[in-house]
Amino acid sequence: MLYLTIIGGAFITWLILAVLFTPHIPYHIEAEIDACSDHFLHVLESTCQTHLDEGNHVEILTDGDMFYPTMLEAIRNARETINMECYIFKKGDIGDAFIDALCDRAKAGVRVTIVMDAIGSFGAFRTSKKPLEAAGCRVAAYQPFTWYRLSRLNNRTHRELLVVDGTVAFVGGAGVADWWAKPTRGKPMWRDMMARIEGPVVSDIAGVLAENWVECCGEILTSPETYKGRHKVGSVAAFAVKSSPADRSTVSRVLFQTLVEAASAKVRVSTPYFLPDKAFRQAIQRTVTRGVDMTVIVPGTHTDQRWVRLASRRMYGQMLEAGMRIFEYERGMTHVKTLLVDDLWAVIGTTNLDNRSFEHNDEVNVAIRDAGVSARLMQDFDRDLSGSREITLRDWRRRPLWEKLIGSIAWILERQQ
């Protein structure tokens, strides 16, 4: 028994060290490249294993009072299929509204397929699953708690996707919960956005969603109702980027780092969790040192993850010293996830600027090459900026002693958050 105890203790110690202290990958680009060039487009298509689709229509939906009614309307108008994947699905007014709409369409003969993450939707999955399945919906949990899945417990689907009739897709950072729709527990409504997309890229988004349905149920979605023809409905060029853990190197990290390092004039980032690892911080320093104007908006005191904010603030110094500007949003919790580069590229989706998104989660993003969409997102960014407080290098150096002490402990979250 003593030997078993020693072996068990040694294994647990090794597991903690392996999970928390695995060396970072020193990402960097091979050679300088211009984000506005045709060659850059070829690089992204090749490294992200995707292709640019012309002829899409993209509508930016700012905050839950815009995107939830639009999503629910699309569900209620569905005639063939509804495919949905979400990290967060919670009971409440919004959750009940989605359940009612999904159940109604399933009863009408629409094939409804739903994947919910077992951790992100913990506490609501079982109670939501019962009425949905009773109505005829197909519902599966991603990576549920079972002994044979322990090695992948840290891998979650962080995707928030909705595809209706194979022709309309919704992509962004919001799940299904009341805090995106109204003030809850005395706190302001969360700031977020979703994009409503039509056009050829919707078929690729449907394929991303199908990936985890295969993993959950073994069924490969093949019907013509799921994948529609690539008909052009607008003028926006975009491609879908699917990212899943693969030996720690993921496509989402390649996409974000390549875009930042290829910027020639301007980078704008909105992210709820800002924990760039050493390699990304060095990439930011290289970019700003070249004269690129880089500004980041992150949550302020309204954050839902206080420890993460402390760990994030610990890293501000070297980036502020390089010349990057950091603003903390003060009107509530901001959950917006956007990357804007050179007034041309816009990335929207589920990826945070942290190690969890880059190494552990299944993520999805849509990279858009369109000045009009970038300008529309810049309007939201500028409005958020007006409701934010800039953190200067002097402010950062004068932060309270207790924060400095706690931050020195919270650094451990850099590898996991």
Steps between C-alpha positions, in 0.01 A plus 500: 500500500791735575637445149160578348479820704847609386423418137164678520659807660774508239244476218290784639812715543606428142151578370494839676845590370414387146172690492616823662863531398520366145736736311333739260542468125715791374272605213641752254469569130777390264520825303326836486171503312236761415147426621356683198692297239374212288786288630374548856162365393668191353695453824186505713316264267791255515591517868138508618398230251205695366408709198359846444134505400378800304139618494390495863275736693601582860285691748653602833256468792604711797396366843236251605203725436598481132640152451261292710180617323670448162618150593160402637329633188728285284419193711125564483520535122698178452353255250758219474785497750632676809855415607633655820817472706560695818739518788247678723132412509330605823142486622320831539284727288732479199566129544127431523435710188755295304361171633144598407604608149711189440230268632237666283702448182590142591131419547438655157743253342816709492810291582660664804854401602665651809842457664554654844828499687473290815686755715391827343136393518539313829192516718265572211579222254279235656203728564526644150550164333175347625249736332717526189520124450132459585422735210723305263828693519829312496717619789853394602750609765856566391764328716274389790652390830606137452810318622621419149487869400712632787799556271288742296320670784683824422379496138167683470298618206501876540309550175177700484335411169155493347428394141143506367388322182860490382472861381529725807770480766558688824857523631638693794585487867157474662340186635145466627457665841310787658811708575534572128139625484440711810652612830527204737578483872547874510761499223471666156420297191811356339641677197540260207433447130396236249514501122218380275654353186356387168685371197754234399692505831191371686564153359848503654357615834252211486793265450670639811187435702474148360846412634399474864168333420711221350710485816194491723285257304706350219252628242639685198255767388459450125152618401451763228293697753815554709735608223353729239656618176752783504270773371623859518272737688730795569845645442693401814799264481546270801620164614418280798786391724449185705739449787537188716788391727762309306824454689451849652545684168166631374376684194344779708844590638650501151217725377527756782878516515544522123247781471655700785854459370395581141329828591653807341295782656238410758386218728188511720418220743198440721529200731347404835806302608837649409780265600745491210786261563865598469516438123188708433621780725823506302296509177307799633825675590644436153182629336474817706873570468454503121265796546169313487226667705363225727216547749332237718170517691463261796256476793538732796366443849179344363691192382348159572849356562683711758800267531546504125489880498770512768717259302439708188586831665828350620610484133403852395839654573715368217227564242435854624872568495508391135224750416181295492194670651272310740149609597278342766128504423297658783134471394474132589656169408625503141507160333569626147758301302621686191831559325521784246808549283583786260134595439469190280502181706249418772494182705187417698429183693570328829877524546633691799854629508608239751657159518174316561360610166830447319590157642208329670162595355314428180447846351352654187567833332398668180774710342351773281692694236275798449545870575128552557470234771820626662359855504176377658691321775720806552185699581429260787865504605509881515178508701644245744815709520296799613370291788843377604787627714852500360763329711825690468842369594495735798161362611629146467811565705290660773252214533440386861755284678241230566435472126870462428527224761193313376605549140827326571296193598235533230763468226436126510177567308705606197543140394144390572260791451 
